Amino acid sequence: MNRTDPSTNDRPVTRRALFAGVPALAFALAACSSSSSGGASSGATASATTASTATADGEAAAGSVAALAQAFYKTLSTDLQAKVLLDYTLASAKRWSNLPQALISGGGGGFGGGTPPSGAAGMQGGTPPTGGTGMEGAPSGGGTAPSAAAGGGGTGGGSSQSRVGIPVSDLSDAQLAALTTLLKAATGTKAGLGYDEIEQQFNADDYLNQNGGGDTYGRGNFYVAILGSPQDSGTWEFQFGGHHLAVANTYTDGKLAGATPSFRGVEPFTAFKLDGRTNQPLKAKYTAFAAMLAGLSKSQLATAKLADTYSDLVLGPGKDWAFPTTREGVKAGVLSAQQKKLVLAAIATYVDDLDTSDAKTILAKYQDELDETCLAYSGTTALTAENDYVRVDGPSVWIEFSMQHGIVLSGNHPHSVWRDRTTDYGGTKS
């Protein structure tokens, strides 16, 4: 059943149109057992302990993400410039989470201090689901590898520190227009993916704000940061994120060096109406994974079935380079050509969260490695019940999709993460 929004006359006007309508400027089965290795207000943001040496005036190709980052930076006041442009460090790059900013900065609870709505499964930070970690994306404060089994297979909410950068609620319309152009260039414009998916995620957070979540939720609570000097030499990162979203594109010498970690999630998961459109932002990803599993035979599904129950993501926030040393499931190399197409289509729903050129390059690499890539799942293949879980684990690619209990609303919702064994954080490990 689809949810419908309340009357638009009851919507809060603050940042209601944020990012909306802003024009852009431009049959033998083989079990997988191969060994592998791999390693609010702006006052709530963290500030650097020393002044940043990063600049936003270096050489950058016209129309590039670096040039658009410079253009956005130049729209800001001196105060906002000092907060958005920081030196590139791995410590800052790792400060992303699936939680709302208020919950990782100590700024508030999941319902703006109010009472959870009827039918909710509990506040973030409230009663955990059976076998769960106790909090959706609870900050782990570290990067230790999680247990795979239920009760320990958790997410961690990334750093125990809040995001760096500035909230989009601090930006004027002109500044928002420049940020939107930058975000579209970095994430692509494919329908249902990339920026379009992100816009629907903004609507989902606004929906939570209006339906019991309070001020902790809403598109004004998403943060942007530029780590390092955006230019055609050196390494820098465009970082953008908030509740259920993390974009972390790292560029080295003018080229994309890594687009991961990349987090996508949404509540509500069922379709809802807001701002004149029907939204279901993770529909493409869900549909592709469900089709992939539906395409497997009974014997292939038996090989792909994981022994453990997974209550959340293994490599969620704060679980950097905690890749399992052994790949589990059914190897794509034993699948038919049509089954392989379904696997690649599922992978593409994450890779296509980038501009067309970069997506094509990355997907070609994953296709070359497809025969050594493993598919695995736990729970049911419907991917709608709590603890339903599926992963794709290759020599490079790692993608997880996990169904969670409701937080603000009743009904389950997904978390998902795309990582890369070689290019997470652009390959930076220290």
C-alpha positions as a Markdown table, in Angstrom:
| # | Residue | x | y | z |
|---|---|---|---|---|
| 1 | Met | 0.0 | 0.0 | 0.0 |
| 2 | Asn | 1.3 | 3.4 | -0.9 |
| 3 | Arg | 1.5 | 6.2 | 1.7 |
| 4 | Thr | 0.2 | 9.6 | 0.7 |
| 5 | Asp | 1.3 | 12.9 | 2.1 |
| 6 | Pro | -0.8 | 15.2 | 4.2 |
| 7 | Ser | -2.2 | 18.3 | 2.7 |
| 8 | Thr | 0.5 | 20.5 | 1.2 |
| 9 | Asn | -1.0 | 23.4 | 3.2 |
| 10 | Asp | 0.3 | 21.8 | 6.3 |
| 11 | Arg | 3.9 | 21.5 | 5.2 |
| 12 | Pro | 6.6 | 23.6 | 6.8 |
| 13 | Val | 7.9 | 26.2 | 4.4 |
| 14 | Thr | 11.4 | 26.2 | 5.7 |
| 15 | Arg | 13.7 | 24.8 | 3.0 |
| 16 | Arg | 10.7 | 23.1 | 1.5 |
| 17 | Ala | 11.9 | 23.7 | -2.0 |
| 18 | Leu | 15.5 | 23.0 | -1.3 |
| 19 | Phe | 17.2 | 21.6 | -4.5 |
| 20 | Ala | 13.8 | 21.3 | -6.2 |
| 21 | Gly | 13.5 | 22.7 | -9.6 |
| 22 | Val | 17.0 | 24.3 | -9.7 |
| 23 | Pro | 18.3 | 24.1 | -13.3 |
| 24 | Ala | 21.7 | 22.4 | -13.8 |
| 25 | Leu | 24.5 | 24.2 | -15.7 |
| 26 | Ala | 25.5 | 21.8 | -17.6 |
| 27 | Phe | 24.7 | -25.2 | -14.1 |
| 28 | Ala | 27.6 | -26.7 | -12.3 |
| 29 | Leu | 27.6 | -24.8 | -9.0 |
| 30 | Ala | 30.7 | -23.5 | -7.4 |
| 31 | Ala | 30.7 | -22.2 | -3.9 |
| 32 | Cys | 32.6 | -19.0 | -3.5 |
| 33 | Ser | 35.6 | -19.7 | -1.2 |
| 34 | Ser | 38.4 | -17.8 | -2.8 |
| 35 | Ser | 40.6 | -15.9 | -0.4 |
| 36 | Ser | 40.8 | -12.1 | -0.7 |
| 37 | Ser | 42.3 | -9.3 | 1.2 |
| 38 | Gly | 41.6 | -5.6 | 1.7 |
| 39 | Gly | 42.2 | -3.9 | 3.9 |
| 40 | Ala | 21.2 | 21.7 | 12.1 |
| 41 | Ser | 23.3 | 24.6 | 12.3 |
| 42 | Ser | 26.9 | 25.0 | 11.2 |
| 43 | Gly | 27.8 | 25.4 | 14.8 |
| 44 | Ala | 27.3 | 21.6 | 15.2 |
| 45 | Thr | 30.0 | 20.8 | 12.7 |
| 46 | Ala | 33.5 | 20.0 | 13.7 |
| 47 | Ser | 36.2 | 22.6 | 13.0 |
| 48 | Ala | 39.8 | 21.9 | 12.1 |
| 49 | Thr | 42.3 | 22.3 | 14.9 |
| 50 | Thr | 44.5 | 24.3 | 12.6 |
| 51 | Ala | 43.7 | 26.6 | 9.7 |
| 52 | Ser | 43.1 | 24.8 | 6.5 |
| 53 | Thr | 45.8 | 25.2 | 3.8 |
| 54 | Ala | 43.3 | 24.1 | 1.0 |
| 55 | Thr | 42.5 | 26.6 | -1.7 |
| 56 | Ala | 39.7 | 26.9 | -4.2 |
| 57 | Asp | 41.4 | 28.8 | -7.0 |
| 58 | Gly | 43.7 | 26.3 | -8.7 |
| 59 | Glu | 43.5 | 25.2 | -12.3 |
| 60 | Ala | 40.4 | 23.1 | -13.0 |
| 61 | Ala | 39.0 | 22.1 | -16.4 |
| 62 | Ala | 35.9 | 24.0 | -17.4 |
| 63 | Gly | 32.7 | 22.1 | -16.4 |
| 64 | Ser | 34.6 | 19.6 | -14.2 |
| 65 | Val | 33.5 | 18.7 | -10.7 |
| 66 | Ala | 36.5 | 20.6 | -9.4 |
| 67 | Ala | 35.5 | 23.7 | -11.3 |
| 68 | Leu | 31.9 | 23.5 | -10.1 |
| 69 | Ala | 33.2 | 23.0 | -6.5 |
| 70 | Gln | 35.2 | 26.2 | -6.9 |
| 71 | Ala | 32.1 | 28.0 | -8.3 |
| 72 | Phe | 30.0 | 26.8 | -5.3 |
| 73 | Tyr | 32.8 | 27.9 | -2.9 |
| 74 | Lys | 32.9 | 31.4 | -4.4 |
| 75 | Thr | 29.2 | 31.9 | -3.7 |
| 76 | Leu | 29.7 | 31.5 | 0.1 |
| 77 | Ser | 30.5 | 34.1 | 2.8 |
| 78 | Thr | 33.9 | 34.1 | 4.3 |
| 79 | Asp | 32.6 | 32.4 | 7.4 |
| 80 | Leu | 31.0 | 29.5 | 5.4 |
| 81 | Gln | 34.1 | 29.2 | 3.2 |
| 82 | Ala | 36.2 | 28.6 | 6.2 |
| 83 | Lys | 33.9 | 25.8 | 7.4 |
| 84 | Val | 33.3 | 24.1 | 4.0 |
| 85 | Leu | 36.9 | 23.9 | 2.7 |
| 86 | Leu | 39.1 | 21.8 | 4.8 |
| 87 | Asp | 42.4 | 20.0 | 4.3 |
| 88 | Tyr | 42.1 | 16.5 | 2.9 |
| 89 | Thr | 42.7 | 14.0 | 5.6 |
| 90 | Leu | 41.4 | 10.4 | 6.0 |
| 91 | Ala | 40.1 | 11.3 | 9.4 |
| 92 | Ser | 37.8 | 13.9 | 7.9 |
| 93 | Ala | 36.9 | 11.7 | 4.9 |
| 94 | Lys | 35.7 | 8.9 | 7.3 |
| 95 | Arg | 33.3 | 11.3 | 9.2 |
| 96 | Trp | 30.1 | 10.1 | 7.4 |
| 97 | Ser | 27.1 | 8.3 | 8.8 |
| 98 | Asn | 23.7 | 7.0 | 8.0 |
| 99 | Leu | 22.3 | 8.8 | 11.0 |
| 100 | Pro | 20.8 | 12.3 | 11.1 |
| 101 | Gln | 23.4 | 14.9 | 12.1 |
| 102 | Ala | 21.6 | 15.7 | 15.4 |
| 103 | Leu | 22.0 | 12.1 | 16.6 |
| 104 | Ile | 25.8 | 12.0 | 16.0 |
| 105 | Ser | 26.5 | 15.5 | 17.3 |
| 106 | Gly | 24.5 | 15.0 | 20.6 |
| 107 | Gly | 21.9 | 17.5 | 19.3 |
| 108 | Gly | 18.7 | 15.7 | 19.9 |
| 109 | Gly | 16.6 | 12.6 | 19.7 |
| 110 | Gly | 14.8 | 10.9 | 16.8 |
| 111 | Phe | 11.5 | 12.7 | 17.2 |
| 112 | Gly | 12.5 | 16.3 | 18.1 |
| 113 | Gly | 12.0 | 15.5 | 21.8 |
| 114 | Gly | 8.4 | 14.4 | 21.2 |
| 115 | Thr | 6.6 | 11.1 | 21.5 |
| 116 | Pro | 7.3 | 8.4 | 18.8 |
| 117 | Pro | 4.3 | 8.1 | 16.4 |
| 118 | Ser | 1.9 | 5.2 | 16.8 |
| 119 | Gly | 3.2 | 2.2 | 15.0 |
| 120 | Ala | 6.8 | 3.2 | 15.1 |
| 121 | Ala | 9.3 | 0.6 | 16.0 |
| 122 | Gly | 11.1 | 2.9 | 18.4 |
| 123 | Met | 13.3 | 6.0 | 18.3 |
| 124 | Gln | 16.7 | 5.8 | 16.8 |
| 125 | Gly | 18.6 | 4.9 | 19.9 |
| 126 | Gly | 15.5 | 3.2 | 21.4 |
| 127 | Thr | 14.4 | -0.4 | 21.5 |
| 128 | Pro | 16.5 | -2.6 | 19.2 |
| 129 | Pro | 15.0 | -5.1 | 16.9 |
| 130 | Thr | 15.5 | -8.8 | 17.6 |
| 131 | Gly | 19.1 | -9.6 | 16.9 |
| 132 | Gly | 19.8 | -6.0 | 16.2 |
| 133 | Thr | 22.5 | -3.7 | 17.3 |
| 134 | Gly | 20.4 | -1.5 | 19.5 |
| 135 | Met | 20.3 | 1.6 | 17.3 |
| 136 | Glu | 19.9 | 2.2 | 13.6 |
| 137 | Gly | 23.4 | 3.0 | 12.7 |
| 138 | Ala | 24.6 | 3.5 | 16.2 |
| 139 | Pro | 28.0 | 5.3 | 16.2 |
| 140 | Ser | 30.7 | 2.7 | 16.7 |
| 141 | Gly | 33.5 | 5.0 | 17.4 |
| 142 | Gly | 35.9 | 2.9 | 15.4 |
| 143 | Gly | 36.5 | 0.7 | 12.5 |
| 144 | Thr | 36.7 | -2.8 | 13.9 |
| 145 | Ala | 35.3 | -5.6 | 11.8 |
| 146 | Pro | 31.8 | -6.6 | 12.8 |
| 147 | Ser | 30.6 | -10.1 | 13.5 |
| 148 | Ala | 28.7 | -11.5 | 10.6 |
| 149 | Ala | 26.1 | -13.3 | 12.7 |
| 150 | Ala | 22.8 | -11.8 | 14.1 |
| 151 | Gly | 23.3 | -9.7 | 17.1 |
| 152 | Gly | 26.7 | -8.6 | 16.0 |
| 153 | Gly | 26.5 | -8.1 | 12.2 |
| 154 | Gly | 25.8 | -4.5 | 12.7 |
| 155 | Thr | 26.3 | -1.3 | 11.1 |
| 156 | Gly | 28.1 | 1.0 | 13.3 |
| 157 | Gly | 27.2 | 4.6 | 12.5 |
| 158 | Gly | 30.5 | 5.7 | 11.3 |
| 159 | Ser | 32.6 | 8.0 | 13.4 |
| 160 | Ser | 31.3 | 9.0 | 16.8 |
| 161 | Gln | 32.1 | 12.6 | 15.7 |
| 162 | Ser | 29.6 | 14.6 | 13.6 |
| 163 | Arg | 30.0 | 15.4 | 10.0 |
| 164 | Val | 32.3 | 18.1 | 8.8 |
| 165 | Gly | 31.3 | 21.0 | 6.6 |
| 166 | Ile | 28.1 | 23.1 | 6.5 |
| 167 | Pro | 24.4 | 22.3 | 6.5 |
| 168 | Val | 22.4 | 23.2 | 3.4 |
| 169 | Ser | 20.0 | 25.0 | 5.7 |
| 170 | Asp | 22.6 | 27.7 | 6.0 |
| 171 | Leu | 22.6 | 28.4 | 2.2 |
| 172 | Ser | 20.8 | 31.0 | 0.2 |
| 173 | Asp | 18.9 | 30.2 | -3.0 |
| 174 | Ala | 21.9 | 31.2 | -5.2 |
| 175 | Gln | 24.2 | 29.1 | -3.1 |
| 176 | Leu | 21.8 | 26.2 | -3.3 |
| 177 | Ala | 21.7 | 26.5 | -7.1 |
| 178 | Ala | 25.5 | 26.3 | -7.3 |
| 179 | Leu | 25.5 | 23.3 | -4.9 |
| 180 | Thr | 22.8 | 21.6 | -7.0 |
| 181 | Thr | 24.8 | 22.0 | -10.2 |
| 182 | Leu | 27.8 | 20.5 | -8.4 |
| 183 | Leu | 25.9 | 17.6 | -6.9 |
| 184 | Lys | 24.3 | 16.7 | -10.3 |
| 185 | Ala | 27.7 | 16.7 | -12.0 |
| 186 | Ala | 29.2 | 14.4 | -9.3 |
| 187 | Thr | 26.2 | 12.0 | -9.1 |
| 188 | Gly | 24.8 | 11.9 | -12.6 |
| 189 | Thr | 21.3 | 12.5 | -14.0 |
| 190 | Lys | 20.0 | 9.0 | -14.9 |
| 191 | Ala | 16.3 | 8.7 | -14.1 |
| 192 | Gly | 15.7 | 7.0 | -10.7 |
| 193 | Leu | 19.4 | 7.0 | -9.8 |
| 194 | Gly | 22.1 | 9.6 | -9.1 |
| 195 | Tyr | 20.8 | 13.0 | -8.4 |
| 196 | Asp | 17.2 | 12.0 | -9.1 |
| 197 | Glu | 17.4 | 9.3 | -6.4 |
| 198 | Ile | 19.0 | 11.8 | -4.0 |
| 199 | Glu | 16.2 | 14.3 | -4.7 |
| 200 | Gln | 13.7 | 11.6 | -3.7 |
| 201 | Gln | 15.7 | 10.9 | -0.6 |
| 202 | Phe | 15.4 | 14.6 | 0.4 |
| 203 | Asn | 11.7 | 14.3 | -0.1 |
| 204 | Ala | 11.7 | 11.2 | 2.1 |
| 205 | Asp | 13.5 | 13.1 | 4.9 |
| 206 | Asp | 11.0 | 15.9 | 4.6 |
| 207 | Tyr | 8.2 | 13.3 | 4.8 |
| 208 | Leu | 9.7 | 12.0 | 8.1 |
| 209 | Asn | 9.9 | 15.6 | 9.4 |
| 210 | Gln | 6.2 | 16.1 | 8.7 |
| 211 | Asn | 5.1 | 12.7 | 9.9 |
| 212 | Gly | 6.5 | 12.3 | 13.4 |
| 213 | Gly | 10.2 | 12.8 | 13.0 |
| 214 | Gly | 10.4 | 16.4 | 13.9 |
| 215 | Asp | 13.3 | 18.8 | 13.2 |
| 216 | Thr | 15.9 | 16.0 | 13.4 |
| 217 | Tyr | 14.8 | 15.1 | 9.8 |
| 218 | Gly | 14.5 | 17.2 | 6.7 |
| 219 | Arg | 16.7 | 18.2 | 3.7 |
| 220 | Gly | 18.1 | 21.2 | 5.6 |
| 221 | Asn | 20.0 | 18.7 | 7.7 |
| 222 | Phe | 22.3 | 17.5 | 4.9 |
| 223 | Tyr | 25.9 | 18.6 | 4.9 |
| 224 | Val | 28.5 | 19.5 | 2.3 |
| 225 | Ala | 32.3 | 19.6 | 2.6 |
| 226 | Ile | 35.2 | 20.0 | 0.3 |
| 227 | Leu | 38.2 | 18.2 | 1.6 |
| 228 | Gly | 41.5 | 19.4 | -0.1 |
| 229 | Ser | 41.9 | 21.8 | -3.0 |
| 230 | Pro | 39.4 | 21.2 | -5.8 |
| 231 | Gln | 41.6 | 21.4 | -8.9 |
| 232 | Asp | 43.3 | 19.2 | -11.6 |
| 233 | Ser | 46.3 | 18.3 | -9.4 |
| 234 | Gly | 46.5 | 16.6 | -6.1 |
| 235 | Thr | 43.8 | 14.7 | -4.2 |
| 236 | Trp | 40.6 | 16.2 | -2.9 |
| 237 | Glu | 37.1 | 14.9 | -2.0 |
| 238 | Phe | 33.6 | 16.1 | -2.6 |
| 239 | Gln | 31.6 | 15.0 | 0.5 |
| 240 | Phe | 27.9 | 15.3 | 0.8 |
| 241 | Gly | 25.5 | 13.4 | 3.1 |
| 242 | Gly | 22.8 | 13.2 | 5.8 |
| 243 | His | 20.3 | 10.7 | 7.0 |
| 244 | His | 20.5 | 7.6 | 4.8 |
| 245 | Leu | 22.9 | 9.2 | 2.4 |
| 246 | Ala | 26.7 | 9.5 | 1.9 |
| 247 | Val | 28.4 | 10.7 | -1.2 |
| 248 | Ala | 32.2 | 10.5 | -1.0 |
| 249 | Asn | 33.8 | 11.1 | -4.4 |
| 250 | Thr | 37.6 | 11.4 | -4.3 |
| 251 | Tyr | 39.5 | 12.9 | -7.2 |
| 252 | Thr | 43.2 | 12.7 | -7.9 |
| 253 | Asp | 44.9 | 14.8 | -10.6 |
| 254 | Gly | 41.6 | 15.7 | -12.2 |
| 255 | Lys | 40.2 | 12.1 | -12.4 |
| 256 | Leu | 37.8 | 10.2 | -10.2 |
| 257 | Ala | 40.0 | 8.0 | -8.0 |
| 258 | Gly | 37.1 | 6.4 | -6.0 |
| 259 | Ala | 33.3 | 6.9 | -5.5 |
| 260 | Thr | 33.1 | 4.8 | -2.3 |
| 261 | Pro | 32.1 | 4.5 | 0.4 |
| 262 | Ser | 28.6 | 5.3 | -0.9 |
| 263 | Phe | 25.6 | 4.8 | 1.3 |
| 264 | Arg | 21.9 | 4.8 | 0.3 |
| 265 | Gly | 18.9 | 4.1 | 2.4 |
| 266 | Val | 15.4 | 5.4 | 2.8 |
| 267 | Glu | 12.4 | 5.5 | 5.1 |
| 268 | Pro | 9.6 | 5.1 | 4.1 |
| 269 | Phe | 10.4 | 2.3 | 1.6 |
| 270 | Thr | 6.9 | 2.2 | 0.1 |
| 271 | Ala | 5.9 | 4.9 | -2.4 |
| 272 | Phe | 4.8 | 8.2 | -1.0 |
| 273 | Lys | 3.7 | 11.5 | -2.5 |
| 274 | Leu | 5.4 | 14.8 | -1.8 |
| 275 | Asp | 6.0 | 18.0 | -3.8 |
| 276 | Gly | 3.9 | 16.9 | -6.8 |
| 277 | Arg | 5.6 | 13.6 | -7.4 |
| 278 | Thr | 5.5 | 10.0 | -6.3 |
| 279 | Asn | 8.7 | 9.0 | -4.6 |
| 280 | Gln | 10.4 | 5.6 | -4.0 |
| 281 | Pro | 14.1 | 6.4 | -4.2 |
| 282 | Leu | 15.6 | 2.9 | -3.8 |
| 283 | Lys | 13.1 | 1.2 | -6.1 |
| 284 | Ala | 15.6 | 0.7 | -8.9 |
| 285 | Lys | 18.2 | -0.9 | -6.5 |
| 286 | Tyr | 15.6 | -3.1 | -4.8 |
| 287 | Thr | 14.0 | -4.2 | -8.2 |
| 288 | Ala | 17.4 | -5.2 | -9.6 |
| 289 | Phe | 18.4 | -7.2 | -6.6 |
| 290 | Ala | 15.0 | -9.0 | -6.4 |
| 291 | Ala | 15.3 | -9.8 | -10.1 |
| 292 | Met | 18.9 | -11.1 | -9.6 |
| 293 | Leu | 17.8 | -13.5 | -6.9 |
| 294 | Ala | 14.6 | -14.5 | -8.7 |
| 295 | Gly | 16.8 | -15.5 | -11.7 |
| 296 | Leu | 18.7 | -18.1 | -9.7 |
| 297 | Ser | 17.7 | -21.8 | -9.7 |
| 298 | Lys | 16.8 | -23.7 | -6.5 |
| 299 | Ser | 20.3 | -25.3 | -6.4 |
| 300 | Gln | 22.0 | -22.0 | -7.0 |
| 301 | Leu | 19.9 | -20.3 | -4.3 |
| 302 | Ala | 20.9 | -23.1 | -1.9 |
| 303 | Thr | 24.6 | -22.4 | -2.6 |
| 304 | Ala | 24.1 | -18.6 | -2.3 |
| 305 | Lys | 22.3 | -18.9 | 1.1 |
| 306 | Leu | 24.3 | -17.6 | 4.0 |
| 307 | Ala | 24.3 | -19.6 | 7.3 |
| 308 | Asp | 24.1 | -16.5 | 9.4 |
| 309 | Thr | 21.3 | -13.9 | 9.8 |
| 310 | Tyr | 22.4 | -10.4 | 9.0 |
| 311 | Ser | 20.7 | -7.7 | 11.0 |
| 312 | Asp | 22.4 | -4.9 | 9.1 |
| 313 | Leu | 25.4 | -4.1 | 6.9 |
| 314 | Val | 28.7 | -5.7 | 7.5 |
| 315 | Leu | 30.6 | -2.7 | 6.0 |
| 316 | Gly | 28.4 | 0.1 | 7.1 |
| 317 | Pro | 29.8 | 3.4 | 8.5 |
| 318 | Gly | 32.8 | 3.0 | 10.7 |
| 319 | Lys | 33.6 | -0.5 | 9.2 |
| 320 | Asp | 36.3 | 0.6 | 6.8 |
| 321 | Trp | 38.3 | -2.2 | 5.1 |
| 322 | Ala | 36.6 | -4.9 | 7.2 |
| 323 | Phe | 36.0 | -7.0 | 4.2 |
| 324 | Pro | 35.7 | -10.8 | 4.9 |
| 325 | Thr | 38.7 | -12.7 | 3.9 |
| 326 | Thr | 36.6 | -15.4 | 2.3 |
| 327 | Arg | 33.9 | -14.7 | -0.3 |
| 328 | Glu | 30.7 | -16.7 | 0.2 |
| 329 | Gly | 27.8 | -17.7 | -1.9 |
| 330 | Val | 27.5 | -18.7 | -5.6 |
| 331 | Lys | 30.1 | -17.6 | -8.1 |
| 332 | Ala | 28.8 | -15.6 | -11.0 |
| 333 | Gly | 31.2 | -17.6 | -13.3 |
| 334 | Val | 28.9 | -20.6 | -13.2 |
| 335 | Leu | 25.8 | -18.6 | -14.1 |
| 336 | Ser | 24.2 | -18.3 | -17.5 |
| 337 | Ala | 24.7 | -15.3 | -19.7 |
| 338 | Gln | 21.2 | -14.0 | -18.8 |
| 339 | Gln | 21.9 | -14.5 | -15.0 |
| 340 | Lys | 25.1 | -12.6 | -15.4 |
| 341 | Lys | 23.3 | -9.7 | -17.0 |
| 342 | Leu | 21.0 | -9.6 | -13.9 |
| 343 | Val | 24.0 | -9.4 | -11.6 |
| 344 | Leu | 25.6 | -6.7 | -13.6 |
| 345 | Ala | 22.3 | -4.8 | -13.8 |
| 346 | Ala | 22.2 | -4.8 | -9.9 |
| 347 | Ile | 25.7 | -3.6 | -9.7 |
| 348 | Ala | 24.9 | -0.8 | -12.2 |
| 349 | Thr | 22.2 | 0.7 | -10.0 |
| 350 | Tyr | 25.1 | 1.8 | -7.7 |
| 351 | Val | 27.7 | 2.6 | -10.3 |
| 352 | Asp | 25.2 | 4.7 | -12.2 |
| 353 | Asp | 25.0 | 7.0 | -9.2 |
| 354 | Leu | 27.9 | 8.7 | -11.0 |
| 355 | Asp | 28.4 | 10.7 | -14.2 |
| 356 | Thr | 28.1 | 8.6 | -17.4 |
| 357 | Ser | 31.8 | 8.5 | -18.3 |
| 358 | Asp | 33.1 | 7.5 | -14.8 |
| 359 | Ala | 30.2 | 5.0 | -14.4 |
| 360 | Lys | 31.1 | 3.3 | -17.7 |
| 361 | Thr | 34.8 | 2.9 | -16.7 |
| 362 | Ile | 34.0 | 1.4 | -13.3 |
| 363 | Leu | 31.3 | -0.9 | -14.6 |
| 364 | Ala | 33.7 | -2.2 | -17.2 |
| 365 | Lys | 36.1 | -3.2 | -14.5 |
| 366 | Tyr | 33.5 | -4.9 | -12.5 |
| 367 | Gln | 32.3 | -6.8 | -15.6 |
| 368 | Asp | 35.9 | -8.0 | -16.3 |
| 369 | Glu | 35.9 | -9.4 | -12.7 |
| 370 | Leu | 32.4 | -10.8 | -12.8 |
| 371 | Asp | 33.2 | -14.5 | -13.1 |
| 372 | Glu | 35.1 | -14.2 | -9.7 |
| 373 | Thr | 32.3 | -12.2 | -8.1 |
| 374 | Cys | 30.0 | -14.0 | -5.6 |
| 375 | Leu | 26.3 | -13.5 | -4.8 |
| 376 | Ala | 25.0 | -14.3 | -1.3 |
| 377 | Tyr | 21.8 | -13.7 | 0.7 |
| 378 | Ser | 20.1 | -14.4 | 4.0 |
| 379 | Gly | 16.5 | -14.2 | 5.0 |
| 380 | Thr | 14.0 | -14.4 | 2.1 |
| 381 | Thr | 14.6 | -13.6 | -1.6 |
| 382 | Ala | 11.6 | -11.1 | -1.5 |
| 383 | Leu | 13.9 | -8.5 | 0.2 |
| 384 | Thr | 10.9 | -7.0 | 2.1 |
| 385 | Ala | 11.1 | -8.7 | 5.5 |
| 386 | Glu | 13.3 | -7.5 | 8.4 |
| 387 | Asn | 16.8 | -9.1 | 8.1 |
| 388 | Asp | 16.4 | -9.9 | 4.4 |
| 389 | Tyr | 19.9 | -9.3 | 3.1 |
| 390 | Val | 21.8 | -9.6 | -0.2 |
| 391 | Arg | 25.4 | -8.9 | -1.1 |
| 392 | Val | 27.6 | -8.9 | -4.2 |
| 393 | Asp | 31.3 | -9.5 | -3.4 |
| 394 | Gly | 33.9 | -9.4 | -6.1 |
| 395 | Pro | 37.7 | -8.8 | -6.4 |
| 396 | Ser | 36.9 | -5.1 | -6.3 |
| 397 | Val | 33.1 | -4.5 | -5.9 |
| 398 | Trp | 31.3 | -4.9 | -2.6 |
| 399 | Ile | 27.5 | -4.1 | -2.4 |
| 400 | Glu | 25.1 | -4.9 | 0.5 |
| 401 | Phe | 21.3 | -4.3 | 0.7 |
| 402 | Ser | 19.7 | -5.0 | 4.1 |
| 403 | Met | 16.1 | -4.6 | 5.3 |
| 404 | Gln | 15.6 | -2.8 | 8.6 |
| 405 | His | 12.7 | -2.3 | 11.1 |
| 406 | Gly | 10.9 | 1.0 | 10.9 |
| 407 | Ile | 12.2 | 3.9 | 13.0 |
| 408 | Val | 9.9 | 6.9 | 12.6 |
| 409 | Leu | 7.3 | 5.0 | 10.7 |
| 410 | Ser | 6.0 | 1.4 | 10.8 |
| 411 | Gly | 7.2 | -0.8 | 7.9 |
| 412 | Asn | 10.6 | -2.0 | 7.0 |
| 413 | His | 13.1 | 0.0 | 5.1 |
| 414 | Pro | 16.5 | -0.6 | 3.4 |
| 415 | His | 20.1 | 0.3 | 4.1 |
| 416 | Ser | 22.6 | -0.3 | 1.4 |
| 417 | Val | 26.3 | 0.4 | 0.8 |
| 418 | Trp | 28.7 | 0.3 | -2.1 |
| 419 | Arg | 32.3 | -0.2 | -1.3 |
| 420 | Asp | 35.4 | -1.1 | -3.4 |
| 421 | Arg | 38.3 | -3.1 | -2.0 |
| 422 | Thr | 40.8 | -1.0 | -3.9 |
| 423 | Thr | 39.4 | 2.5 | -4.3 |
| 424 | Asp | 37.5 | 3.2 | -1.0 |
| 425 | Tyr | 38.5 | 6.8 | -0.1 |
| 426 | Gly | 40.3 | 6.9 | -3.5 |
| 427 | Gly | 42.6 | 4.2 | -2.2 |
| 428 | Thr | 43.8 | 6.3 | 0.8 |
| 429 | Lys | 44.3 | 4.2 | 3.9 |
| 430 | Ser | 46.4 | 6.6 | 6.0 |
